[in-house]
Amino acid sequence: MASSVERIAPEEVYRRIERGEVLVLLDVRTQSWQESDVKARGALRISPDEIESRYTELPKGKEIVAYCT
C-alpha cells in the first residue's frame, strides 16, 4: 500500500473521466450506504473493514480513487 494518500476533488475526478482517463472508483462508504442502490457508475464497493481481505479484487496498474461519506 502507498505510504501517503493524495486528495482529489470530485470535480477533478469528473473532468478526468470526461477526458477519457481510466480511473477505478472504489466506494468505501459505511454499511448503511453499502446497501443503497446509489453509487457512481461502475464503482467497486468494498467496505472499509473488508479492504485488507479483498484488495486482490482491485485492478493492478490502474489509478484508484476511493470515496466515502
CHARMM internal coordinates of N, CA and C (Angstrom, degrees):
IC EDIT
DIST 1 N 1 CA 1.4498
DIST 1 CA 1 C 1.5250
ANGL 1 N 1 CA 1 C 110.12
DIST 1 C 2 N 1.3065
ANGL 1 CA 1 C 2 N 114.91
DIHE 1 N 1 CA 1 C 2 N 153.58
DIST 2 N 2 CA 1.4617
ANGL 1 C 2 N 2 CA 119.93
DIHE 1 CA 1 C 2 N 2 CA 179.97
DIST 2 CA 2 C 1.5189
ANGL 2 N 2 CA 2 C 110.02
DIHE 1 C 2 N 2 CA 2 C -69.50
DIST 2 C 3 N 1.3208
ANGL 2 CA 2 C 3 N 115.58
DIHE 2 N 2 CA 2 C 3 N 150.00
DIST 3 N 3 CA 1.4570
ANGL 2 C 3 N 3 CA 119.52
DIHE 2 CA 2 C 3 N 3 CA -179.32
DIST 3 CA 3 C 1.5198
ANGL 3 N 3 CA 3 C 111.95
DIHE 2 C 3 N 3 CA 3 C -83.84
DIST 3 C 4 N 1.3217
ANGL 3 CA 3 C 4 N 117.10
DIHE 3 N 3 CA 3 C 4 N -14.97
DIST 4 N 4 CA 1.4631
ANGL 3 C 4 N 4 CA 119.85
DIHE 3 CA 3 C 4 N 4 CA 177.61
DIST 4 CA 4 C 1.5200
ANGL 4 N 4 CA 4 C 109.19
DIHE 3 C 4 N 4 CA 4 C -138.65
DIST 4 C 5 N 1.3126
ANGL 4 CA 4 C 5 N 114.83
DIHE 4 N 4 CA 4 C 5 N 156.30
DIST 5 N 5 CA 1.4575
ANGL 4 C 5 N 5 CA 121.09
DIHE 4 CA 4 C 5 N 5 CA -178.29
DIST 5 CA 5 C 1.5182
ANGL 5 N 5 CA 5 C 108.18
DIHE 4 C 5 N 5 CA 5 C -119.31
DIST 5 C 6 N 1.3168
ANGL 5 CA 5 C 6 N 115.64
DIHE 5 N 5 CA 5 C 6 N 127.00
DIST 6 N 6 CA 1.4608
ANGL 5 C 6 N 6 CA 121.26
DIHE 5 CA 5 C 6 N 6 CA 178.51
DIST 6 CA 6 C 1.5242
ANGL 6 N 6 CA 6 C 109.11
DIHE 5 C 6 N 6 CA 6 C -92.56
DIST 6 C 7 N 1.3158
ANGL 6 CA 6 C 7 N 116.61
DIHE 6 N 6 CA 6 C 7 N 135.61
DIST 7 N 7 CA 1.4658
ANGL 6 C 7 N 7 CA 120.90
DIHE 6 CA 6 C 7 N 7 CA 177.63
DIST 7 CA 7 C 1.5137
ANGL 7 N 7 CA 7 C 109.52
DIHE 6 C 7 N 7 CA 7 C -88.83
DIST 7 C 8 N 1.3507
ANGL 7 CA 7 C 8 N 115.47
DIHE 7 N 7 CA 7 C 8 N 147.73
DIST 8 N 8 CA 1.4523
ANGL 7 C 8 N 8 CA 121.69
DIHE 7 CA 7 C 8 N 8 CA 177.66
DIST 8 CA 8 C 1.5256
ANGL 8 N 8 CA 8 C 108.19
DIHE 7 C 8 N 8 CA 8 C -141.05
DIST 8 C 9 N 1.3185
ANGL 8 CA 8 C 9 N 116.50
DIHE 8 N 8 CA 8 C 9 N 135.40
DIST 9 N 9 CA 1.4674
ANGL 8 C 9 N 9 CA 121.53
DIHE 8 CA 8 C 9 N 9 CA -179.09
DIST 9 CA 9 C 1.5291
ANGL 9 N 9 CA 9 C 109.88
DIHE 8 C 9 N 9 CA 9 C -73.98
DIST 9 C 10 N 1.3227
ANGL 9 CA 9 C 10 N 117.56
DIHE 9 N 9 CA 9 C 10 N 146.34
DIST 10 N 10 CA 1.4708
ANGL 9 C 10 N 10 CA 120.70
DIHE 9 CA 9 C 10 N 10 CA 177.96
DIST 10 CA 10 C 1.5279
ANGL 10 N 10 CA 10 C 112.79
DIHE 9 C 10 N 10 CA 10 C -53.30
DIST 10 C 11 N 1.3201
ANGL 10 CA 10 C 11 N 116.42
DIHE 10 N 10 CA 10 C 11 N -36.69
DIST 11 N 11 CA 1.4632
ANGL 10 C 11 N 11 CA 120.08
DIHE 10 CA 10 C 11 N 11 CA -179.49
DIST 11 CA 11 C 1.5335
ANGL 11 N 11 CA 11 C 111.04
DIHE 10 C 11 N 11 CA 11 C -64.31
DIST 11 C 12 N 1.3164
ANGL 11 CA 11 C 12 N 116.47
DIHE 11 N 11 CA 11 C 12 N -36.67
DIST 12 N 12 CA 1.4621
ANGL 11 C 12 N 12 CA 121.02
DIHE 11 CA 11 C 12 N 12 CA 178.53
DIST 12 CA 12 C 1.5276
ANGL 12 N 12 CA 12 C 110.68
DIHE 11 C 12 N 12 CA 12 C -68.89
DIST 12 C 13 N 1.3222
ANGL 12 CA 12 C 13 N 116.81
DIHE 12 N 12 CA 12 C 13 N -39.95
DIST 13 N 13 CA 1.4657
ANGL 12 C 13 N 13 CA 120.41
DIHE 12 CA 12 C 13 N 13 CA 176.45
DIST 13 CA 13 C 1.5253
ANGL 13 N 13 CA 13 C 108.90
DIHE 12 C 13 N 13 CA 13 C -59.11
DIST 13 C 14 N 1.3211
ANGL 13 CA 13 C 14 N 116.99
DIHE 13 N 13 CA 13 C 14 N -47.29
DIST 14 N 14 CA 1.4596
ANGL 13 C 14 N 14 CA 121.67
DIHE 13 CA 13 C 14 N 14 CA 179.84
DIST 14 CA 14 C 1.5308
ANGL 14 N 14 CA 14 C 110.75
DIHE 13 C 14 N 14 CA 14 C -59.41
DIST 14 C 15 N 1.3292
ANGL 14 CA 14 C 15 N 117.24
DIHE 14 N 14 CA 14 C 15 N -46.98
DIST 15 N 15 CA 1.4716
ANGL 14 C 15 N 15 CA 120.73
DIHE 14 CA 14 C 15 N 15 CA 179.95
DIST 15 CA 15 C 1.5305
ANGL 15 N 15 CA 15 C 111.38
DIHE 14 C 15 N 15 CA 15 C -59.79
DIST 15 C 16 N 1.3018
ANGL 15 CA 15 C 16 N 115.87
DIHE 15 N 15 CA 15 C 16 N -42.98
DIST 16 N 16 CA 1.4649
ANGL 15 C 16 N 16 CA 119.67
DIHE 15 CA 15 C 16 N 16 CA -178.53
DIST 16 CA 16 C 1.5275
ANGL 16 N 16 CA 16 C 111.18
DIHE 15 C 16 N 16 CA 16 C -66.40
DIST 16 C 17 N 1.3128
ANGL 16 CA 16 C 17 N 117.58
DIHE 16 N 16 CA 16 C 17 N -39.53
DIST 17 N 17 CA 1.4665
ANGL 16 C 17 N 17 CA 120.87
DIHE 16 CA 16 C 17 N 17 CA 176.64
DIST 17 CA 17 C 1.5277
ANGL 17 N 17 CA 17 C 109.81
DIHE 16 C 17 N 17 CA 17 C -65.16
DIST 17 C 18 N 1.3208
ANGL 17 CA 17 C 18 N 116.82
DIHE 17 N 17 CA 17 C 18 N -42.42
DIST 18 N 18 CA 1.4721
ANGL 17 C 18 N 18 CA 121.12
DIHE 17 CA 17 C 18 N 18 CA 178.15
DIST 18 CA 18 C 1.5247
ANGL 18 N 18 CA 18 C 111.60
DIHE 17 C 18 N 18 CA 18 C -61.48
DIST 18 C 19 N 1.3229
ANGL 18 CA 18 C 19 N 117.89
DIHE 18 N 18 CA 18 C 19 N -32.07
DIST 19 N 19 CA 1.4718
ANGL 18 C 19 N 19 CA 122.23
DIHE 18 CA 18 C 19 N 19 CA 178.27
DIST 19 CA 19 C 1.5276
ANGL 19 N 19 CA 19 C 111.55
DIHE 18 C 19 N 19 CA 19 C -77.54
DIST 19 C 20 N 1.3083
ANGL 19 CA 19 C 20 N 117.17
DIHE 19 N 19 CA 19 C 20 N -5.51
DIST 20 N 20 CA 1.4563
ANGL 19 C 20 N 20 CA 120.73
DIHE 19 CA 19 C 20 N 20 CA 177.95
DIST 20 CA 20 C 1.5127
ANGL 20 N 20 CA 20 C 115.06
DIHE 19 C 20 N 20 CA 20 C 94.87
DIST 20 C 21 N 1.3270
ANGL 20 CA 20 C 21 N 117.00
DIHE 20 N 20 CA 20 C 21 N 6.83
DIST 21 N 21 CA 1.4645
ANGL 20 C 21 N 21 CA 119.27
DIHE 20 CA 20 C 21 N 21 CA 177.56
DIST 21 CA 21 C 1.5328
ANGL 21 N 21 CA 21 C 109.33
DIHE 20 C 21 N 21 CA 21 C -68.52
DIST 21 C 22 N 1.3021
ANGL 21 CA 21 C 22 N 115.17
DIHE 21 N 21 CA 21 C 22 N 143.95
DIST 22 N 22 CA 1.4591
ANGL 21 C 22 N 22 CA 120.39
DIHE 21 CA 21 C 22 N 22 CA 178.74
DIST 22 CA 22 C 1.5256
ANGL 22 N 22 CA 22 C 108.76
DIHE 21 C 22 N 22 CA 22 C -92.77
DIST 22 C 23 N 1.3162
ANGL 22 CA 22 C 23 N 115.74
DIHE 22 N 22 CA 22 C 23 N 113.40
DIST 23 N 23 CA 1.4634
ANGL 22 C 23 N 23 CA 122.36
DIHE 22 CA 22 C 23 N 23 CA 177.32
DIST 23 CA 23 C 1.5224
ANGL 23 N 23 CA 23 C 107.91
DIHE 22 C 23 N 23 CA 23 C -122.97
DIST 23 C 24 N 1.2975
ANGL 23 CA 23 C 24 N 116.90
DIHE 23 N 23 CA 23 C 24 N 140.56
DIST 24 N 24 CA 1.4543
ANGL 23 C 24 N 24 CA 121.52
DIHE 23 CA 23 C 24 N 24 CA 173.73
DIST 24 CA 24 C 1.5176
ANGL 24 N 24 CA 24 C 106.54
DIHE 23 C 24 N 24 CA 24 C -94.90
DIST 24 C 25 N 1.3297
ANGL 24 CA 24 C 25 N 116.21
DIHE 24 N 24 CA 24 C 25 N 117.62
DIST 25 N 25 CA 1.4684
ANGL 24 C 25 N 25 CA 120.69
DIHE 24 CA 24 C 25 N 25 CA 178.33
DIST 25 CA 25 C 1.5176
ANGL 25 N 25 CA 25 C 107.89
DIHE 24 C 25 N 25 CA 25 C -91.61
DIST 25 C 26 N 1.3150
ANGL 25 CA 25 C 26 N 115.53
DIHE 25 N 25 CA 25 C 26 N 126.14
DIST 26 N 26 CA 1.4581
ANGL 25 C 26 N 26 CA 122.11
DIHE 25 CA 25 C 26 N 26 CA -177.53
DIST 26 CA 26 C 1.5231
ANGL 26 N 26 CA 26 C 108.86
DIHE 25 C 26 N 26 CA 26 C -117.20
DIST 26 C 27 N 1.3175
ANGL 26 CA 26 C 27 N 115.30
DIHE 26 N 26 CA 26 C 27 N 112.23
DIST 27 N 27 CA 1.4594
ANGL 26 C 27 N 27 CA 122.69
DIHE 26 CA 26 C 27 N 27 CA 179.96
DIST 27 CA 27 C 1.5232
ANGL 27 N 27 CA 27 C 107.93
DIHE 26 C 27 N 27 CA 27 C -85.77
DIST 27 C 28 N 1.3346
ANGL 27 CA 27 C 28 N 116.91
DIHE 27 N 27 CA 27 C 28 N 108.52
DIST 28 N 28 CA 1.4676
ANGL 27 C 28 N 28 CA 121.43
DIHE 27 CA 27 C 28 N 28 CA -179.36
DIST 28 CA 28 C 1.5255
ANGL 28 N 28 CA 28 C 111.50
DIHE 27 C 28 N 28 CA 28 C -114.14
DIST 28 C 29 N 1.3276
ANGL 28 CA 28 C 29 N 114.76
DIHE 28 N 28 CA 28 C 29 N 32.94
DIST 29 N 29 CA 1.4691
ANGL 28 C 29 N 29 CA 118.33
DIHE 28 CA 28 C 29 N 29 CA -179.50
DIST 29 CA 29 C 1.5264
ANGL 29 N 29 CA 29 C 111.08
DIHE 28 C 29 N 29 CA 29 C -70.87
DIST 29 C 30 N 1.3187
ANGL 29 CA 29 C 30 N 115.28
DIHE 29 N 29 CA 29 C 30 N 165.79
DIST 30 N 30 CA 1.4673
ANGL 29 C 30 N 30 CA 121.75
DIHE 29 CA 29 C 30 N 30 CA -177.26
DIST 30 CA 30 C 1.5244
ANGL 30 N 30 CA 30 C 111.43
DIHE 29 C 30 N 30 CA 30 C -66.62
DIST 30 C 31 N 1.3091
ANGL 30 CA 30 C 31 N 115.71
DIHE 30 N 30 CA 30 C 31 N 169.91
DIST 31 N 31 CA 1.4644
ANGL 30 C 31 N 31 CA 122.67
DIHE 30 CA 30 C 31 N 31 CA -174.63
DIST 31 CA 31 C 1.5305
ANGL 31 N 31 CA 31 C 113.51
DIHE 30 C 31 N 31 CA 31 C -53.24
DIST 31 C 32 N 1.3259
ANGL 31 CA 31 C 32 N 118.78
DIHE 31 N 31 CA 31 C 32 N -42.37
DIST 32 N 32 CA 1.4720
ANGL 31 C 32 N 32 CA 119.97
DIHE 31 CA 31 C 32 N 32 CA -178.58
DIST 32 CA 32 C 1.5259
ANGL 32 N 32 CA 32 C 110.71
DIHE 31 C 32 N 32 CA 32 C -60.28
DIST 32 C 33 N 1.3314
ANGL 32 CA 32 C 33 N 117.58
DIHE 32 N 32 CA 32 C 33 N -35.96
DIST 33 N 33 CA 1.4553
ANGL 32 C 33 N 33 CA 120.93
DIHE 32 CA 32 C 33 N 33 CA 177.17
DIST 33 CA 33 C 1.5096
ANGL 33 N 33 CA 33 C 111.39
DIHE 32 C 33 N 33 CA 33 C -78.05
DIST 33 C 34 N 1.3177
ANGL 33 CA 33 C 34 N 118.61
DIHE 33 N 33 CA 33 C 34 N -29.80
DIST 34 N 34 CA 1.4574
ANGL 33 C 34 N 34 CA 121.72
DIHE 33 CA 33 C 34 N 34 CA 179.62
DIST 34 CA 34 C 1.5243
ANGL 34 N 34 CA 34 C 111.28
DIHE 33 C 34 N 34 CA 34 C -60.16
DIST 34 C 35 N 1.3127
ANGL 34 CA 34 C 35 N 117.01
DIHE 34 N 34 CA 34 C 35 N -29.54
DIST 35 N 35 CA 1.4616
ANGL 34 C 35 N 35 CA 121.12
DIHE 34 CA 34 C 35 N 35 CA -179.28
DIST 35 CA 35 C 1.5245
ANGL 35 N 35 CA 35 C 112.12
DIHE 34 C 35 N 35 CA 35 C -84.96
DIST 35 C 36 N 1.3061
ANGL 35 CA 35 C 36 N 118.19
DIHE 35 N 35 CA 35 C 36 N -6.33
DIST 36 N 36 CA 1.4578
ANGL 35 C 36 N 36 CA 123.71
DIHE 35 CA 35 C 36 N 36 CA -179.09
DIST 36 CA 36 C 1.5235
ANGL 36 N 36 CA 36 C 111.30
DIHE 35 C 36 N 36 CA 36 C -79.93
DIST 36 C 37 N 1.3249
ANGL 36 CA 36 C 37 N 116.40
DIHE 36 N 36 CA 36 C 37 N 153.10
DIST 37 N 37 CA 1.4610
ANGL 36 C 37 N 37 CA 121.64
DIHE 36 CA 36 C 37 N 37 CA 174.17
DIST 37 CA 37 C 1.5240
ANGL 37 N 37 CA 37 C 111.33
DIHE 36 C 37 N 37 CA 37 C -83.83
DIST 37 C 38 N 1.3367
ANGL 37 CA 37 C 38 N 117.33
DIHE 37 N 37 CA 37 C 38 N -6.67
DIST 38 N 38 CA 1.4602
ANGL 37 C 38 N 38 CA 121.81
DIHE 37 CA 37 C 38 N 38 CA -176.54
DIST 38 CA 38 C 1.5273
ANGL 38 N 38 CA 38 C 109.58
DIHE 37 C 38 N 38 CA 38 C -85.54
DIST 38 C 39 N 1.3413
ANGL 38 CA 38 C 39 N 115.75
DIHE 38 N 38 CA 38 C 39 N 117.09
DIST 39 N 39 CA 1.4581
ANGL 38 C 39 N 39 CA 120.69
DIHE 38 CA 38 C 39 N 39 CA 175.50
DIST 39 CA 39 C 1.5185
ANGL 39 N 39 CA 39 C 108.22
DIHE 38 C 39 N 39 CA 39 C -161.14
DIST 39 C 40 N 1.3187
ANGL 39 CA 39 C 40 N 116.27
DIHE 39 N 39 CA 39 C 40 N 163.70
DIST 40 N 40 CA 1.4549
ANGL 39 C 40 N 40 CA 120.78
DIHE 39 CA 39 C 40 N 40 CA 176.71
DIST 40 CA 40 C 1.5313
ANGL 40 N 40 CA 40 C 108.31
DIHE 39 C 40 N 40 CA 40 C -67.46
DIST 40 C 41 N 1.3074
ANGL 40 CA 40 C 41 N 116.40
DIHE 40 N 40 CA 40 C 41 N 141.10
DIST 41 N 41 CA 1.4590
ANGL 40 C 41 N 41 CA 121.71
DIHE 40 CA 40 C 41 N 41 CA -178.83
DIST 41 CA 41 C 1.5306
ANGL 41 N 41 CA 41 C 110.37
DIHE 40 C 41 N 41 CA 41 C -56.92
DIST 41 C 42 N 1.3209
ANGL 41 CA 41 C 42 N 115.80
DIHE 41 N 41 CA 41 C 42 N 125.79
DIST 42 N 42 CA 1.4531
ANGL 41 C 42 N 42 CA 121.33
DIHE 41 CA 41 C 42 N 42 CA 177.73
DIST 42 CA 42 C 1.5178
ANGL 42 N 42 CA 42 C 115.60
DIHE 41 C 42 N 42 CA 42 C 82.02
DIST 42 C 43 N 1.3179
ANGL 42 CA 42 C 43 N 117.62
DIHE 42 N 42 CA 42 C 43 N 0.23
DIST 43 N 43 CA 1.4668
ANGL 42 C 43 N 43 CA 120.35
DIHE 42 CA 42 C 43 N 43 CA -177.41
DIST 43 CA 43 C 1.5326
ANGL 43 N 43 CA 43 C 111.14
DIHE 42 C 43 N 43 CA 43 C -69.76
DIST 43 C 44 N 1.3171
ANGL 43 CA 43 C 44 N 115.26
DIHE 43 N 43 CA 43 C 44 N 146.66
DIST 44 N 44 CA 1.4542
ANGL 43 C 44 N 44 CA 121.83
DIHE 43 CA 43 C 44 N 44 CA 172.50
DIST 44 CA 44 C 1.5183
ANGL 44 N 44 CA 44 C 107.53
DIHE 43 C 44 N 44 CA 44 C -90.19
DIST 44 C 45 N 1.3119
ANGL 44 CA 44 C 45 N 117.11
DIHE 44 N 44 CA 44 C 45 N 138.77
DIST 45 N 45 CA 1.4605
ANGL 44 C 45 N 45 CA 120.41
DIHE 44 CA 44 C 45 N 45 CA 178.08
DIST 45 CA 45 C 1.5186
ANGL 45 N 45 CA 45 C 110.27
DIHE 44 C 45 N 45 CA 45 C -108.13
DIST 45 C 46 N 1.3116
ANGL 45 CA 45 C 46 N 114.91
DIHE 45 N 45 CA 45 C 46 N 118.87
DIST 46 N 46 CA 1.4648
ANGL 45 C 46 N 46 CA 121.16
DIHE 45 CA 45 C 46 N 46 CA 174.17
DIST 46 CA 46 C 1.5213
ANGL 46 N 46 CA 46 C 106.20
DIHE 45 C 46 N 46 CA 46 C -140.64
DIST 46 C 47 N 1.3164
ANGL 46 CA 46 C 47 N 116.64
DIHE 46 N 46 CA 46 C 47 N 120.87
DIST 47 N 47 CA 1.4570
ANGL 46 C 47 N 47 CA 119.43
DIHE 46 CA 46 C 47 N 47 CA -178.62
DIST 47 CA 47 C 1.5266
ANGL 47 N 47 CA 47 C 109.66
DIHE 46 C 47 N 47 CA 47 C -69.07
DIST 47 C 48 N 1.3280
ANGL 47 CA 47 C 48 N 117.15
DIHE 47 N 47 CA 47 C 48 N 154.56
DIST 48 N 48 CA 1.4734
ANGL 47 C 48 N 48 CA 120.40
DIHE 47 CA 47 C 48 N 48 CA -177.36
DIST 48 CA 48 C 1.5262
ANGL 48 N 48 CA 48 C 113.69
DIHE 47 C 48 N 48 CA 48 C -54.15
DIST 48 C 49 N 1.3267
ANGL 48 CA 48 C 49 N 117.54
DIHE 48 N 48 CA 48 C 49 N -37.24
DIST 49 N 49 CA 1.4583
ANGL 48 C 49 N 49 CA 119.47
DIHE 48 CA 48 C 49 N 49 CA -177.97
DIST 49 CA 49 C 1.5317
ANGL 49 N 49 CA 49 C 113.18
DIHE 48 C 49 N 49 CA 49 C -77.81
DIST 49 C 50 N 1.3420
ANGL 49 CA 49 C 50 N 117.99
DIHE 49 N 49 CA 49 C 50 N -5.35
DIST 50 N 50 CA 1.4662
ANGL 49 C 50 N 50 CA 121.28
DIHE 49 CA 49 C 50 N 50 CA 178.90
DIST 50 CA 50 C 1.5389
ANGL 50 N 50 CA 50 C 113.28
DIHE 49 C 50 N 50 CA 50 C -106.69
DIST 50 C 51 N 1.3161
ANGL 50 CA 50 C 51 N 117.36
DIHE 50 N 50 CA 50 C 51 N -6.31
DIST 51 N 51 CA 1.4668
ANGL 50 C 51 N 51 CA 119.57
DIHE 50 CA 50 C 51 N 51 CA -174.43
DIST 51 CA 51 C 1.5278
ANGL 51 N 51 CA 51 C 111.76
DIHE 50 C 51 N 51 CA 51 C -57.46
DIST 51 C 52 N 1.3083
ANGL 51 CA 51 C 52 N 117.34
DIHE 51 N 51 CA 51 C 52 N -44.82
DIST 52 N 52 CA 1.4699
ANGL 51 C 52 N 52 CA 119.70
DIHE 51 CA 51 C 52 N 52 CA -177.86
DIST 52 CA 52 C 1.5295
ANGL 52 N 52 CA 52 C 111.89
DIHE 51 C 52 N 52 CA 52 C -61.57
DIST 52 C 53 N 1.3204
ANGL 52 CA 52 C 53 N 118.06
DIHE 52 N 52 CA 52 C 53 N -37.80
DIST 53 N 53 CA 1.4660
ANGL 52 C 53 N 53 CA 120.42
DIHE 52 CA 52 C 53 N 53 CA -178.31
DIST 53 CA 53 C 1.5248
ANGL 53 N 53 CA 53 C 113.05
DIHE 52 C 53 N 53 CA 53 C -85.86
DIST 53 C 54 N 1.3444
ANGL 53 CA 53 C 54 N 118.42
DIHE 53 N 53 CA 53 C 54 N -16.40
DIST 54 N 54 CA 1.4671
ANGL 53 C 54 N 54 CA 120.93
DIHE 53 CA 53 C 54 N 54 CA -176.23
DIST 54 CA 54 C 1.5315
ANGL 54 N 54 CA 54 C 113.92
DIHE 53 C 54 N 54 CA 54 C -117.24
DIST 54 C 55 N 1.3260
ANGL 54 CA 54 C 55 N 118.11
DIHE 54 N 54 CA 54 C 55 N 9.94
DIST 55 N 55 CA 1.4645
ANGL 54 C 55 N 55 CA 120.47
DIHE 54 CA 54 C 55 N 55 CA -176.33
DIST 55 CA 55 C 1.5267
ANGL 55 N 55 CA 55 C 112.83
DIHE 54 C 55 N 55 CA 55 C -58.86
DIST 55 C 56 N 1.3333
ANGL 55 CA 55 C 56 N 117.90
DIHE 55 N 55 CA 55 C 56 N -23.91
DIST 56 N 56 CA 1.4625
ANGL 55 C 56 N 56 CA 120.21
DIHE 55 CA 55 C 56 N 56 CA -179.62
DIST 56 CA 56 C 1.5354
ANGL 56 N 56 CA 56 C 112.08
DIHE 55 C 56 N 56 CA 56 C -68.61
DIST 56 C 57 N 1.3224
ANGL 56 CA 56 C 57 N 117.92
DIHE 56 N 56 CA 56 C 57 N -13.43
DIST 57 N 57 CA 1.4653
ANGL 56 C 57 N 57 CA 121.77
DIHE 56 CA 56 C 57 N 57 CA 177.04
DIST 57 CA 57 C 1.5272
ANGL 57 N 57 CA 57 C 111.77
DIHE 56 C 57 N 57 CA 57 C -76.51
DIST 57 C 58 N 1.3278
ANGL 57 CA 57 C 58 N 116.56
DIHE 57 N 57 CA 57 C 58 N -15.19
DIST 58 N 58 CA 1.4636
ANGL 57 C 58 N 58 CA 120.72
DIHE 57 CA 57 C 58 N 58 CA -178.63
DIST 58 CA 58 C 1.5192
ANGL 58 N 58 CA 58 C 109.80
DIHE 57 C 58 N 58 CA 58 C -81.22
DIST 58 C 59 N 1.3348
ANGL 58 CA 58 C 59 N 116.89
DIHE 58 N 58 CA 58 C 59 N 134.47
DIST 59 N 59 CA 1.4633
ANGL 58 C 59 N 59 CA 119.36
DIHE 58 CA 58 C 59 N 59 CA -179.58
DIST 59 CA 59 C 1.5308
ANGL 59 N 59 CA 59 C 112.03
DIHE 58 C 59 N 59 CA 59 C -65.87
DIST 59 C 60 N 1.3037
ANGL 59 CA 59 C 60 N 115.84
DIHE 59 N 59 CA 59 C 60 N 139.48
DIST 60 N 60 CA 1.4664
ANGL 59 C 60 N 60 CA 121.11
DIHE 59 CA 59 C 60 N 60 CA 178.82
DIST 60 CA 60 C 1.5205
ANGL 60 N 60 CA 60 C 108.82
DIHE 59 C 60 N 60 CA 60 C -82.63
DIST 60 C 61 N 1.3385
ANGL 60 CA 60 C 61 N 115.48
DIHE 60 N 60 CA 60 C 61 N 147.62
DIST 61 N 61 CA 1.4459
ANGL 60 C 61 N 61 CA 120.86
DIHE 60 CA 60 C 61 N 61 CA 175.56
DIST 61 CA 61 C 1.5228
ANGL 61 N 61 CA 61 C 114.89
DIHE 60 C 61 N 61 CA 61 C 77.48
DIST 61 C 62 N 1.3104
ANGL 61 CA 61 C 62 N 117.94
DIHE 61 N 61 CA 61 C 62 N 10.42
DIST 62 N 62 CA 1.4596
ANGL 61 C 62 N 62 CA 121.93
DIHE 61 CA 61 C 62 N 62 CA 178.96
DIST 62 CA 62 C 1.5329
ANGL 62 N 62 CA 62 C 108.85
DIHE 61 C 62 N 62 CA 62 C -117.47
DIST 62 C 63 N 1.3145
ANGL 62 CA 62 C 63 N 115.69
DIHE 62 N 62 CA 62 C 63 N 148.72
DIST 63 N 63 CA 1.4653
ANGL 62 C 63 N 63 CA 119.68
DIHE 62 CA 62 C 63 N 63 CA 176.31
DIST 63 CA 63 C 1.5249
ANGL 63 N 63 CA 63 C 108.57
DIHE 62 C 63 N 63 CA 63 C -75.90
DIST 63 C 64 N 1.3275
ANGL 63 CA 63 C 64 N 116.12
DIHE 63 N 63 CA 63 C 64 N 130.63
DIST 64 N 64 CA 1.4616
ANGL 63 C 64 N 64 CA 121.61
DIHE 63 CA 63 C 64 N 64 CA -177.65
DIST 64 CA 64 C 1.5190
ANGL 64 N 64 CA 64 C 108.60
DIHE 63 C 64 N 64 CA 64 C -109.50
DIST 64 C 65 N 1.3377
ANGL 64 CA 64 C 65 N 115.62
DIHE 64 N 64 CA 64 C 65 N 129.22
DIST 65 N 65 CA 1.4561
ANGL 64 C 65 N 65 CA 122.09
DIHE 64 CA 64 C 65 N 65 CA 176.62
DIST 65 CA 65 C 1.5135
ANGL 65 N 65 CA 65 C 107.25
DIHE 64 C 65 N 65 CA 65 C -115.32
DIST 65 C 66 N 1.3284
ANGL 65 CA 65 C 66 N 117.25
DIHE 65 N 65 CA 65 C 66 N 111.63
DIST 66 N 66 CA 1.4537
ANGL 65 C 66 N 66 CA 121.76
DIHE 65 CA 65 C 66 N 66 CA 178.84
DIST 66 CA 66 C 1.5194
ANGL 66 N 66 CA 66 C 109.57
DIHE 65 C 66 N 66 CA 66 C -92.52
DIST 66 C 67 N 1.3165
ANGL 66 CA 66 C 67 N 115.38
DIHE 66 N 66 CA 66 C 67 N 142.20
DIST 67 N 67 CA 1.4603
ANGL 66 C 67 N 67 CA 118.60
DIHE 66 CA 66 C 67 N 67 CA 175.23
DIST 67 CA 67 C 1.5134
ANGL 67 N 67 CA 67 C 110.71
DIHE 66 C 67 N 67 CA 67 C -134.43
DIST 67 C 68 N 1.3245
ANGL 67 CA 67 C 68 N 114.99
DIHE 67 N 67 CA 67 C 68 N 149.78
DIST 68 N 68 CA 1.4614
ANGL 67 C 68 N 68 CA 121.11
DIHE 67 CA 67 C 68 N 68 CA -178.04
DIST 68 CA 68 C 1.5274
ANGL 68 N 68 CA 68 C 108.03
DIHE 67 C 68 N 68 CA 68 C -147.48
DIST 68 C 69 N 1.3148
ANGL 68 CA 68 C 69 N 115.28
DIHE 68 N 68 CA 68 C 69 N 178.37
DIST 69 N 69 CA 1.4693
ANGL 68 C 69 N 69 CA 120.04
DIHE 68 CA 68 C 69 N 69 CA 177.72
DIST 69 CA 69 C 1.4970
ANGL 69 N 69 CA 69 C 109.85
DIHE 68 C 69 N 69 CA 69 C -110.28
END
COOR INIT
IC SEED 1 N 1 CA 1 C
IC BUILD
